[in-house]
Amino acid sequence: MISEIANKKSVILLQNAFPTLEKYIDHPHTINGAPVRVADNLKDEILENFNSLLALKKQGINLFFADIDKTKEKILEEIK
């Protein structure tokens, strides 16, 4: 996806998505010390496209670079 984030054209690579836990997020992305917020309409579009990729994966068409199933399995084991 190509969209505008913080008044700058940005590329969002959904195929690079992977599951994680909040504790592994070191810090938010900031500009001049202020956290960058993704607009709600863009967030909705990202989630819609991501869910489409998950649906394709269930049909055997895997477009993700990371092994999201293995990562998800490890996360579920960790939170038990």
Residue, then its C-alpha position, 0 to 999 in steps of 0.5 A: m500500500i502507498s499512503e500518506i503518514a505524517n504528511k509524507k508518502s509512505v509504503i506499507l508492506l503488509q507481506n512483512a507483517f508478523p504477530t507480536l506481543e506489546k512487551y516486544i515493542d520498544h517504543p512508538h515511531t516519533i517525529n520531533g519527539a511526538p508519536v506518529r498516529v495513523a489516521d483511523n481511515l488508513k488503519d481500517e484500510i490496513l486491517e481490511n487488506f491484512n484480513s484479505l491476506l489472512a483469508l488468502k493464506k487460509q486458502g493456501i496462498n501465502l503472501f507473507f514473508a515471515d512464518i506467521d503461524k510459527t510466530k503465533e504458536k510461540i506467542l500462544e505458548e508464551i502467554k499460557 
